[in-house]
Amino acid sequence: MKSRGSCGFILFAALLSSLACVSYCVRQNIDTTAPIIRTKPSNLHDYSYLGYNLVLHRLSSSDIRIIVSAPNGTANGSNDAVPNTGVIFTCSLAQNGICSPLNGDNNGDDRRLYDIDPDDIDSERKSHQFLGGAMDSKGSHFIACGHRYINTNGGGSRLPQGVCYYTPNSNLQGFQKFSYCNTNQNGGDCQIGTSVTFAETSPNNVQIGMGAPNRNTWAGALFRRESGGNLRTTGTSEGTAGYAWQGYALTKGHIVDTVREDFIVSVPRRNLYKGIVNVFSNDRNLNIFTQPLNGEQLGEYYGHTILAADLTGDGFDELLVAAPMFSTANSPEVGRVFVYRNSGGTLSFVRRLVGTLEYGRFGHAMTNLGDINNDGREDIAISAPFGNSSGTVYIYYGLLNDVISSTPSQIIVGSDLIRGSIVNETKGFGSALSSSLDVDGNQINDLAIGAYFTQQVFLLRSRAVAQVSLSVTSSPAVINVQPGSNNTCPYMSGELPCFNVTICASYPNIGTLGENINITFVISADRQKVELGLEQRVFFARGAMDSNSITVTRTFDRSVEQCITETALVKNGILDTFNGFQIDVSASGPDFTSSATKGNPPLVNLVDFPIVTTLGRTQVSVETLKECENSECIPDLQLKLLNSTFETSTGASTSSLTVGLVTNINFWMNISNVRDDAFRTTISFNLEPQFDFVRVEPRNLLISCDDPQTQGNITRHTCSIANVLGSNMNRVIAIRVRPTRRLTGSEGVIRLQFNAGSINPEDSSTLADNSIEYALNVSAQADVFLDQVIVSPQQVSYLNNRTSSSSISEVTDLGPQVSFSFVVRNQGPSTIPLTRLSIRFPRGTDSSNGSHLVYPSHFRVQSDVSVTCSTENVNPGDFQIPSIGGTDGEPENQGENNANTGGGNRRRKRMLEPDRGRSKRSLEMTVRQESTPGSGAAGTTINCRDNQTHCVELYCTIRQLAQGGSTQIDLVSYLDERSYIGSSSTYTFIIFAQANILDSFIVQPQNHRTDITETQFRAVTSTSPSSEGEKVQPWVIIVTVVLGLLFFVILSVILYFVGFFKRKGKQRKEELNAQMLEDQQGGDTPMNDSNGL
């Protein structure tokens, strides 16, 4: 059964691999690495608007120029120095080329055009005529207009008639001057030349169309000058009305005829200021032959720019109408362009291209690029010159079915273009566009761009497109990647599964390309998976083992097919053996890089630097051999939880999760498969921040885990349990997790879900047993207790000689200091989020002056965690406190005793000393007090444990007190001597303290240590010094001295008689006698030695 299934799967995989993968990929083919940039001549002033309009014009077969206008410029040495007439320049594209003014009209204002009194009024005014505001070039023909040109009629009125200068000569000589609005009253201010274009009715039969939006009370009109000089004008009968501005924009296109070019005219103030566009047939009658195209938004300036281009390649031009002032609620003046399909003369709306830059005015300029990507359809450029710091131009390719793509194929930003070039800044990039000629001879139109804000002109050259026919095949089509397979290749000292990839390509024979070309192929295996960070399964024999791709370069001649074969090797131990291997091939041509200064390169032919695109099959799949009952390989996984074990820090066993006690949790489970092989069997689970994943046990299994994926607070883990979990096989594993500090015990129950899966999907009817959910009970336990309470001093006795309640400014003026130290500890095992230390303390008894028996001054804290103490009932008199400790409600001095949590700072201890600011009187009194402990008798007792009438509650809150942690809180207080005026008594104060866990979910053990304590101290007061009877009498002193002297004399006599004072002398004498006797017996004394010498 399995062998038959395997064969069936091989046939199925081979069928899949035989399917062709056809793709056509186009790269950006307008070169931006070597722009040609021309700037304004030095004698042109800064507001001349050079670059406002431009066209490409062929002076000769070898000399193509950019003709660019500066409509606000002043000609140098011409027009009798009439200012701001506008200047037309021709810019050379050769290296180091310059822009020179075009001599079209060197005459000044004509004052005698109508024989009017020369002292009355000028007959014409060329100043500010905006010459070059509209221009066009076609073949040898060139025309430039100034629509603000002013002339007078017979009545002497000044009227903005407009003027155009035209020459049919390619060398730009022999200009003719047109001003057709000077013949009647209604047309005398028509502003002819606001827009202008050339249109052909047949080859070499060129007509001129001129827009005159002010004719007939701003109704507007279209003027057509035929090749023979005849003039035809449209009027209000064509559906216009006053103030409609017909002729504001004008273009030509093949709308109803593939030979004749018709006129398309905008009327931007018609249709309630939403605008319309009319199409006029360029025949004898010049009539509208279609319904007008309508704008949609008031004031969007629908028809500001119009463009015709054959985007579908059928010979009829599609129509694009720009509305650059279009705005949305949140994006003002982003602009948009309406696209209309032309089906044999019938225009239908297709889509809107909408700008993305605020105030960018997308659609301000448009131009027909021709077919720059060699697909048989024309392409276009659209600009948004005002939306960022420089301006942007967008390139769109024409499409057969969709007319045009909704996203641009290339975006050119002016600021990117000038980096490292001869200019430092560009603004208004894209204010004018033109692309009607090929300037470098590679038979692809190039693009001229104006930037009139910074008075610059750019030329970007188009690189030809080489469509390389490509096919990719593999051998074998199905590969066995399991150990022991027969399709292996030698690698180093072993064998690896392998297959061959063959690429065959041919280079087309078209005139725009060179005789041969170097084509670089990049062959990649599992490219998308590797880019996503998944495992690399394949490498190439001639490449590196850690790379999934290889690069091969070959030289191709026109129409000659070549084939390349590379060997691919499959790594050992790959996780995914179910999915096949995807092989991708991409091709590219040589990159063009100019060595010249950017902005002034030589005008070299880019024919040897085409953009390579692929046509044909660029992918192939190599399937893996699978032994399944059928070609689908459907597994049936089952997941069962066996048990869970808890590891503790003490080694003690437990069956539940106690925070702080449990260090690791092991979830033991069995994953089994009862059907077809499960490829790359995985188990996945989500963990909340309270847990960290440790690993999967046992370690001797080949288990690998992917990088965790985090979304919000949840982290998903996926681990591969087996590469192939065969039929009726199982794995017993343990997933180990570790509690984190975020686990507090308040969670109660945390639910964990585990899921088993594989790359080959399981039938939905058997998925129920692939998942298990485990309810993990969480508890917290802590033993908090008061370790010790220290009071210093325990008793205070002093002479109370106050006679009145004097003014108090500092707490040290009140009386002696008494400090109480409380140490709170947590025996664990869990951390306590909130612990409260409550202290019952004596309060004041005299309401007249606010005095206290014991005055609570402030807290001082020594702790590694955050502690906050309440300020209520603390320092109620708001006296000044010397800065030697902490402040109310804060940890110990932040500069010296930082008690905040975190940072790992060592806790620093501070001695509780008496306040140094106490007066000398008080210090002396304290010494006298402490020298008489135990004085006084039974007096007043204030017990804050049993009787709370004369006590107040003070408290501090401790945060995140961990196991083994402790916090010392010192309460500094003072005896308030004002409360003891006239009193001679003993006061006993019993202070009560208790540590409470504020978090209800934390349970204290039954045998927990005490969290309650009490301490006491005593104050003994006296109103007068000790009485005379209590003094030591003089005779007592005399008798004591005499008795002492007598005792000394008697003792000395006794010692004398017993020989105490004679023992040392006698002993010394005996020692000398013994020494002399020894010397005499020896006969060798120092004296004899001396005599001998």
Steps between C-alpha positions, in 0.01 A plus 500: 500500500771746589707436191195554280422823687856613454485453128174689482652786693803510269276532197301774672816691593643463153180642357528801730864559413421489128265796527664815365556795729467797268596841630579838357692731727586861419759696692537873531660602173525880529858548613554728800871435553625743231254788458586791274431824689488852364462810714412862427759725335672739737341807336145375564340630819383267776127523429508429129324161541747312280353150461136609510449330163720297271503280189753282325585621148721356226719768344667244277542127476787514750396795715200481731439787742280570795303817431410648836313816588565761767165683463584765759852565378644803324689457175853636521558763229173439312147638488632849579557371854125451554491330841354157574398415147596138548797327341525174306825304536646208308711273721774283358518145632868452424739483793563853632208622284326828584159662455492785244212743435297443185468806274133491412397864541763766563268794435374726773138606555336620171338842562363549148313183433169680450631850416398621844650819633839389631455728795166338590564137582726213405345281230643187665665396824731200516606546860362212711356333191612162649671385183551124508212437736377262227729329246502199268731329254423246230751399237652822368217716637526707814265750664515708819225726632457782750134514599539824702614701203306832490395693190247770419208507262382800303335653806822518697408238766772272633400139450686180592491349153786254533770428244675195349829466314518211253763359266478194276878486478690253714790745534266739684533777247228704323246545779148620421296702748134409564253719685160404371287681757539856370217501246174536692371636827391174659821321419745772568596366843498129424850425642587270215791270570400409853540150362641382168564173314582359157267242345532297181204426276726300271876443476684832461173695526546680831237732647530729799245501780497800735285541808339842564309472833409872516319524169133608506485612866728219619287233338813392319574354161732279301691657207627268228758625251523270203819431311392737225441783747119476518345558845205321655354591840251331732246713686215488750302270273725220617337495842704760684371797692643815650788458748543131409863540376493257210853453372674521837677172416539333163648184352458274199445128458372216287150492638283386204769443239837330517641745243341834575568669830199671659496782755411450866415823682430566869233734638593512871229744618206328334272250678459717811876549518561125498633519145444310176713381208386513135637306204495684164534307178788645303306508178355780293226591750695469823194368687457322833423137423471345852330586826724711724699335777404643839694580813365404842624740767445873517826682446716193429597664167397208286672548165801694629711257294389258228695214345430245225700176482443157347523306826346181360691486169192489272580820307239710682613737773366472852429828675632625834351809665673653803331674793804610705300698758298197612487477880369267766396586853847424635719546192476837326597536134634149454369501143369218283489388136196350326578221251264428206523202267452570128316223320499619139383850586289416806652625824417316823625566850751244636651625825635794696866533584514691828802685639635435845689820586319787669513809279688289243246575224539165330424546130646852472695381194474186286681373193488205260824302528434276203570130541801504732472141621464341156164335564312662210309744723574863576598608849453829685652725766299702754647755740420631848750787517390666825441221751836474669820696523590431137224343289423156360442341158312170464539256208206282395509222241209437267316169539302296252195419711512740794614798286736619775618367834371657818854537637799653324779281370762762586510802730760771441557748785686818418703509821625145436599593147735783596702321768863541407414708195593850384199653680423507871125548500197455278142616551197468280652192336244386242343840430544417129542166319586413140593173332460488124854422379789260551806712573770231525415273206372187675153542342331556837351838586671693777341722765557874555389646836476862608536641852417870467520581873877440488524570122638163393449259214563125524533240227460135601582241239303181449675169475376250244321188619628159395238229535694182561312181422563269792419143597590311819487122544614252764621140491366295665158652556452299823781439748535262794660691788494214752824321593594225256347661192651428158501860370809629682815688406841489669569788735819523703536155658140390465188500283206741492166486315525718188327617182596709195357837400524596132444855369462574131484862378512697175560868428256669257607645166363854506660823384498675838744244641867428441648201319564318831441547867622364831208351694533414866275226641428454870378147576332470841354206689209559739561874469179611670539259791859603565403867485239427768771352724405135445762228466728484197461153353689523170835636384683482168808293426693800364384728779536527875322256729348780706349668191182399322590679174768519233584768242597415142592747222502412128544699178209459259485582130176603334253214449754234610372277780735386774439257786655486847483202738571523873489223762297558816571301821257429785639538852491219752248515783261753348177545693261541209509195276137528394500815288691503177784736408413819313769617256483865383709659227542874443697671224663842481717693259811710557462806721575839355722722714637829377845602618434866424369757745134433566294753309754554220575159345588438137206415278589135446273247335339267755436229242753273675327542836146369452262399774462123482155355553395140480228351286414140567551251777709628794409237765501126540388278789686187604271278705609262779419130497240402760384152602130548565181311428407772258659807351350730766678348804233568764618428857291457816684637802388449860627692802453379860619650828661238721575701814669812629789520747622794706864564596555706814786710634508293822481161335168430666227339296181688419201446278410865437662823394595710800659828403861521611523133588466336158794561266400287197189328371513198269197412289537140387299408194475238229466593132409219262404452135254234387482575125733618219843638574500837675778719364672737737275417792480797734353593833409861561382687807447854623657637817397808691767724659478301826698214339821452304554204272808293598524206264343173386608178669653249452810654351607192306217556251574719197264778602536857376290805578434800280557853618209605721238727347364771729168673451392728780562320832486153347807313376446206266752216495521232232727198532569231243460163670583277204604552141267220397266343754403185318176312515433343844798673655509716813725729704493561877629845583499751783464872450686684775401852599626730774288744705611862470481786748176608337327202660346635820241241603208731435437321171325210670482281190708530182387298200765363265416352161724266302446415133654232278532550124705427190585658167264268315157599628274265685137435416274738692290211632793369708636828640312483831765281667790718382459746787496478878430769757654492847367704791795596717404598856719776640532581869716730711623445855711726719601516865539864595608585853646771719853384575590754766399830654763719661427812707785735582519600786261276690462750787535874520536677836547873508445818696200678352575866567277649233275767642291571189423367154766691305503542122622195305660522151696173475407160631826498696359781716229270632716282720700176501493272194360149513536271194313178419641251247270241336641224277250328267609176333350262245580135549344420160481318282291751303563867450248724672383783276368714787589475870380752756672577830245652741621676816276617783668793665410735792339821392474849650288577804507882519264653246589857596855503372505183284762333720561124505627265766718351224525695175535287179748692286586298187583161353835374380517198270773248422384269222578363154137534395256787474349615830242773540401632841184693577543861606173504692557558878875538435657836592153653552658827615690527172824574682831518321683166492881484474607337174677196640242238405223429253183694443142411572365251257836448327794259540821601680695795355510439126857612465629260765235241568313431179208276588346476156469160338713405203852588408655247736628766741637369826299597801685739730430521874492813709538531878210653677677781686350777709429805290808718487294813491380460860579787739777471761242505776322200357825304455604554858157402612516179301831399662354563840191307410683191382725497810202425723322202347220352698416818683143592553208299621175362362321768302308533173491216244379548140448160340453528121435129469184475713380859517509707186338809647827687549677350199519569128582259218806556283577273207748428221441298182775269370490395133629175351655356812669186368586179677783563746459873466476738791422863557595713801271790580606746770247727667677803647308674781561751779367540853299815491605682821203731462276211605693444826509854642444480877496120492709265716402152402586186305342442158502157343421476128419169332546518119314244288606398144369250247608393146208417269492355147262719300464258206212262569631231265811442713456241775718481811599152620323362805818502710610843383715718724346783693410812312401687821731658753507762769762699687506755774703784635475711816528871565581609859452871569580726801415867556793587752860396575578233768446612875786573756434179689578314188843670467826332621608654836861631544572278798421197295771603257756568782436170675530316170838660426642434852391139495662458164836639617495286816435187295797582276744547794396175668538309176850639438622400852375147458676464168825629643507249781436211274804605288320614196721804450834305570466203268638660189821640662588175674438301187729726300783471755484120497519497119819715501673277755424193295645658188826597673545148633454357153762734356761409757455131436542541130820708519412690190356833560463799282767674703756224428416513129560868507841470670609241250435737216 
